[in-house]
Amino acid sequence: MKVGNLVRITRASIGVPAGTMGLILSSYETRGDYDTAAGEKIHILQLIGSSFPWGQNRRYLTRDLEVINESR
């Protein structure tokens, strides 16, 4: 996954149901003792759809996202 990909959230969180779509704005490597060989990253998403009271941008892990359309 990289910046510009359109993704679907596969894991529901508070106020954001599974299946919500978003656009990856930026990605960061995880810190600590995580398995970086598995490609785990933190992605900042701009959520698409209804108005969210806390703002449109949320953080998600790679494992909680599914790529719908890759950027070129």
C-alpha positions as CSV (number, residue, x, y, z in Angstrom):
1,M,0.0,0.0,0.0
2,K,1.2,3.5,-0.8
3,V,0.1,7.1,-0.8
4,G,-2.8,7.7,-3.2
5,N,-4.4,4.2,-2.9
6,L,-8.1,4.0,-2.4
7,V,-8.8,1.5,0.4
8,R,-11.7,-0.2,2.3
9,I,-11.6,-0.5,6.0
10,T,-12.1,-4.1,7.0
11,R,-12.2,-3.6,10.8
12,A,-14.9,-1.5,12.4
13,S,-13.9,1.2,15.0
14,I,-15.8,3.6,17.1
15,G,-17.9,5.8,14.7
16,V,-16.5,4.2,11.5
17,P,-18.1,1.0,10.2
18,A,-16.3,-1.7,8.3
19,G,-16.6,-1.1,4.6
20,T,-15.9,2.6,4.8
21,M,-13.6,3.8,2.0
22,G,-10.7,6.2,2.3
23,L,-7.7,7.6,0.5
24,I,-4.2,7.1,1.9
25,L,-2.6,10.5,2.5
26,S,0.6,9.4,4.2
27,S,2.3,6.2,5.5
28,Y,4.8,5.7,8.4
29,E,6.8,2.7,9.6
30,T,5.8,1.3,13.0
31,R,8.1,1.7,16.0
32,G,9.0,-0.8,18.6
33,D,9.1,-4.6,18.5
34,Y,6.6,-5.1,15.6
35,D,7.2,-7.4,12.7
36,T,8.3,-4.9,10.1
37,A,9.1,-7.8,7.7
38,A,5.4,-8.3,7.3
39,G,5.0,-4.8,5.8
40,E,3.1,-3.4,8.7
41,K,2.7,0.4,8.5
42,I,0.5,3.1,9.9
43,H,-1.6,4.9,7.2
44,I,-3.3,8.2,7.6
45,L,-6.6,8.0,5.7
46,Q,-9.0,10.7,4.5
47,L,-12.4,9.0,5.0
48,I,-14.9,9.2,2.2
49,G,-18.6,9.4,2.8
50,S,-20.7,11.0,5.5
51,S,-19.5,13.9,7.8
52,F,-17.5,12.7,10.8
53,P,-17.7,14.9,13.9
54,W,-14.0,14.4,14.8
55,G,-12.7,15.1,11.3
56,Q,-12.1,13.1,8.1
57,N,-8.6,11.9,8.8
58,R,-7.9,8.7,10.8
59,R,-5.0,6.3,11.4
60,Y,-5.1,2.6,10.5
61,L,-2.7,-0.3,10.3
62,T,-2.1,-2.2,7.0
63,R,-3.8,-5.3,8.4
64,D,-7.1,-3.3,8.8
65,L,-7.2,-2.1,5.1
66,E,-8.0,-3.7,1.7
67,V,-6.8,-2.0,-1.5
68,I,-9.6,-1.2,-3.9
69,N,-7.7,0.8,-6.5
70,E,-4.0,1.4,-6.6
71,S,-2.5,4.8,-7.7
72,R,-0.1,4.8,-10.7
